[in-house]
Amino acid sequence: MKKTLALALFLVLISFSAGYALAATKTYQVTGPVLEARPDAIVVQKGTEKWEIARDGSTKVTGDVKVGAKVTITYRMTATDIEVKPAAAPAKKK
């Protein structure tokens, strides 16, 4: 009985943890006219800025992406590399 209860509690905790981990990645949007469309990226004008968003074969595209078309892109920011630098030693007082 105790083993079954412990297993049930464990499975519930794992399911909540998995759901939280997947939901933790925030999505963002940018909307504007397409300036350039390539197989690996799309460039969109947002105000005075040009936004280049990478894409690949798994990117879902609805409609025909061509220069001048107004698009809304949903994207995520994901770190690809993190480099930790050693902290500077505190300066010694004379």
N, C-alpha and C positions, 0 to 999 in steps of 0.2 A: 504494500500500500504506500509506504513512504517513498519507494523507488519510483512508482508511477506518478505520485504527486511532484516529486523532484524533477522528473523528466518533463512533465507538463509545464511546470514553471520555467524550466530551461528553454523549452520550445517557444513559449510566449515571449520571453525576454529576447531570444534570438530574432523572432519575427519583428518585434518593435525596433531592435537595433538595425536590422537590414532596411526597414522602411525609412528610418531616420537617415541612414547613410545615403540612400538614393535620393531622398528629398533635400538633402543638405546643399546640393549643387544648385546655386541660383542661376536663373536664366535672365538674359537682358535682350533688348530689342533695339534695332536701328531701322529707321524708315527714310527712304529718299530715292532719287533717280539713280539708275545704274550708269556708272561712267565707263566701266570695263567689266567684262565677264570672261573668265578663263576657267578651264577645268579644275584648277587648284585654288582659285580665289575669285571673289567678286568685290568690286570697288563701288562704293555708294557715296553720294554727296549728302552730307548732313550739315545744313547751314553753310558755313564757309570751310568746313573740314571735309577731307576725303577719308573714308573709313574703308580699309582693306580687311576683309574677313576671309579666312582660309576655309576651304571646303574640300570634301573628298567624295568617294563613291557612296558613302553612307548618308550624305546630306540629302534630305527630302526636299525636292523642288516641285512646286505646284505651278504650272504654267510655263510660258516661254521666257527665259531670262535673256533679255537683249538690251543693248545700250539705249537709254532713254526711258525704259520701263520703270514705273514706280514699284518698289519692293519693300517688304518688311522682313527683316532677317532676325531670327531668334538665335542667340548664341550663348555660349558659356565661356567663362574665363577659367582656364586650367593651367596650373604651373607645369612646365616641362623640365625645369631644372632649378634647383635651389642650392646656392653656394653659401655656406656660413663662413664668415671671416672671424678670426680671433679678435676678441675685445682688446682694445688698447690698454696697456698698463697705466695705472694712475701716475701722474707726475709726482716726483718726490719733492718735498719742500726742503729748502736749504736752511 
